[in-house]
Amino acid sequence: MKILAVCGSGLGSSFMLEMNIRQSLQELGVNGVEVDHSDLSSATSDLADLFVMGKDIAEGGGHLGETIVLDSIIDQDELKAKLKEKLEQLGLL
């Protein structure tokens, strides 16, 4: 499985989100998941199985498929809770 953190420019915000996703996966005991980051305009549905983004760009990411939309990309608790819920739905947790 691959998770792609997405932001508007693909630089700082998505990289920070990638690192937070890695931390959440570790805390949840999930292994074998590849995590990367990208800007929204380069993201395509074939790049990952799950896309994580902030609500500010969520409308533009509707074409990507399975997504997690965060109210705040810096809220680690929100990220972990939504990631856990989505991984349970996908049968990976």
C-alpha positions, 0 to 999 in steps of 0.5 A: 500500500502507498499513501501520498501526502498532498499539498498545494505546492508539494514542498513543506506542508506535504513533507511535514504531513508525510513525516506525521503519517509515518509517525502515526503508522508507527504508533498504530503498529502498521508496517509495509506502507510506503509514504511519499508527498506531492503537490496537488497538480502532479498527483494522479490516482495511480500514484497511491492507494490513499491520499491525505490532504487538508480541507483547503485543497480537498475539492481539487483532489476529488479525482484521486480516489480514496482520500483523508481530508484533514481540518488541520494538517498540523493536528497529529491526533486528527491525522492518527484518528482518521488514518486509523478509521480509514485503515480499518475500513480498508481491512489493513488494521 
